[in-house]
Amino acid sequence: MNTTGFPTSSDIYLEADGKKIAVVQSYTAKTTKTSRTVEAFGEDQPVATIPGQRNHVVELTRLYATDEAIRDGIDFHTLEDFSLVICKPDRRVIYSGCQWSSIGETGTLGDMVVEKVTIVAAKRLETTA
C-alpha cells in the first residue's frame, strides 16, 4: 500500500466482512485505561500502579456508504462487529470488534445528511504500511 501525505476520506473507512462499507471524513479517537494505585499501610504515597483494561472510543464524522453497501441495503443502526481502518503515511491503525454507541444525524434542506457515529472498539492494532 502506497499512501503519501495526510489521510483523506478514502483512507479512513469502515469495513465489515472484508468489504469497505463506508468512508469517513474525520475522526477523533480516545483511549482510556482503568489503571489503579496500590496503597500500603503507613505509606503516604502509593507503592505501585496496576494497569487496567483499555477502552477505545472513536467519534466519526460524516460517514458516506459505498455504492456497494448502498446496493446491499446498509443500515448503520443494525451494524455490528465491524472495523475502522485509518491509513497513515507510515502505518495503518485498525480498530476491530467495533460496536456503535451513538448515531446522530443533522439534516437541512439542500444539504447532505451529516452523521456522527460514536463507536467502541474491542482492540486497536497498528501495522506498518
C-alpha positions as CSV (number, residue, x, y, z in Angstrom):
1,M,0.0,0.0,0.0
2,N,1.4,3.4,-1.0
3,T,-0.1,6.2,1.0
4,T,1.6,9.6,0.9
5,G,0.7,12.8,2.6
6,F,-2.1,13.1,5.1
7,P,-5.1,10.7,5.2
8,T,-8.1,11.6,3.1
9,S,-11.6,10.3,3.5
10,S,-10.8,7.3,1.2
11,D,-8.0,6.4,3.7
12,I,-10.4,6.3,6.7
13,Y,-13.1,3.7,6.3
14,L,-15.4,1.2,7.9
15,E,-15.0,-2.5,6.9
16,A,-17.3,-5.4,7.6
17,D,-16.8,-9.0,6.4
18,G,-13.7,-7.9,4.4
19,K,-15.7,-5.2,2.4
20,K,-15.3,-1.4,2.6
21,I,-18.8,-0.3,3.6
22,A,-18.3,3.4,4.3
23,V,-15.7,6.2,4.1
24,V,-15.3,8.6,6.9
25,Q,-14.4,12.3,6.6
26,S,-12.9,12.7,10.0
27,Y,-12.5,11.1,13.4
28,T,-11.5,11.7,17.0
29,A,-10.1,8.8,18.9
30,K,-9.6,8.5,22.6
31,T,-8.2,5.5,24.5
32,T,-8.5,5.3,28.3
33,K,-7.2,2.8,30.8
34,T,-8.6,1.9,34.1
35,S,-5.3,1.8,36.0
36,R,-5.3,1.8,39.8
37,T,-2.8,2.6,42.5
38,V,-1.7,0.2,45.3
39,E,-1.5,1.7,48.7
40,A,0.3,0.3,51.7
41,F,-0.5,0.8,55.3
42,G,1.6,3.6,56.8
43,E,2.8,4.9,53.4
44,D,1.8,8.5,52.4
45,Q,2.1,7.7,48.7
46,P,1.0,4.7,46.5
47,V,3.7,2.0,46.3
48,A,2.7,0.8,42.8
49,T,0.2,1.1,40.0
50,I,-1.7,-1.8,38.3
51,P,-2.5,-1.4,34.6
52,G,-6.2,-1.9,33.8
53,Q,-8.2,-2.6,30.7
54,R,-8.2,-0.3,27.7
55,N,-11.3,1.4,26.4
56,H,-11.2,2.7,22.8
57,V,-13.9,5.2,21.8
58,V,-13.8,6.9,18.4
59,E,-16.2,9.6,17.1
60,L,-16.7,9.5,13.4
61,T,-18.0,12.5,11.4
62,R,-19.6,12.4,8.0
63,L,-19.9,8.8,7.0
64,Y,-20.7,8.0,3.4
65,A,-21.8,4.5,2.5
66,T,-20.1,3.0,-0.5
67,D,-22.1,2.2,-3.6
68,E,-21.8,-1.5,-3.0
69,A,-23.0,-1.1,0.6
70,I,-26.0,1.0,-0.6
71,R,-26.9,-1.7,-3.1
72,D,-26.7,-4.3,-0.3
73,G,-29.1,-2.1,1.8
74,I,-26.6,-1.0,4.5
75,D,-28.2,0.2,7.7
76,F,-25.8,1.7,10.2
77,H,-28.3,1.1,13.0
78,T,-28.0,-2.7,12.6
79,L,-24.3,-2.7,12.0
80,E,-22.2,-4.9,14.5
81,D,-18.7,-6.3,14.8
82,F,-17.1,-4.1,12.2
83,S,-13.6,-2.5,11.9
84,L,-12.4,1.1,11.4
85,V,-9.3,1.4,9.3
86,I,-7.2,4.5,9.3
87,C,-4.4,4.6,6.7
88,K,-1.5,6.9,7.7
89,P,1.7,7.6,5.6
90,D,3.8,5.1,7.5
91,R,1.2,2.7,9.1
92,R,-2.4,1.6,9.4
93,V,-4.4,1.8,12.6
94,I,-7.2,-0.8,12.8
95,Y,-9.9,-0.7,15.5
96,S,-11.6,-4.0,15.4
97,G,-14.6,-5.7,17.1
98,C,-16.5,-2.4,16.9
99,Q,-20.0,-1.6,18.1
100,W,-21.7,1.7,17.8
101,S,-22.7,3.5,21.0
102,S,-24.5,6.5,19.4
103,I,-25.6,7.7,16.0
104,G,-26.7,11.3,15.3
105,E,-27.9,12.9,12.1
106,T,-28.4,16.5,11.2
107,G,-30.2,17.4,8.0
108,T,-31.1,20.7,6.4
109,L,-32.9,21.3,3.1
110,G,-30.5,21.2,0.2
111,D,-27.6,19.8,2.3
112,M,-26.3,16.3,2.6
113,V,-27.1,14.5,5.8
114,V,-24.3,14.8,8.3
115,E,-23.9,11.8,10.6
116,K,-21.9,11.5,13.8
117,V,-21.3,8.0,15.0
118,T,-19.5,7.1,18.2
119,I,-18.0,3.6,18.2
120,V,-16.4,1.5,20.9
121,A,-13.7,-0.9,19.8
122,A,-12.5,-4.1,21.4
123,K,-9.0,-3.8,20.0
124,R,-6.6,-1.4,18.5
125,L,-3.8,-2.6,16.3
126,E,-1.0,-0.7,14.3
127,T,0.6,-2.3,11.3
128,T,3.4,-0.9,9.2
129,A,2.5,0.2,5.7
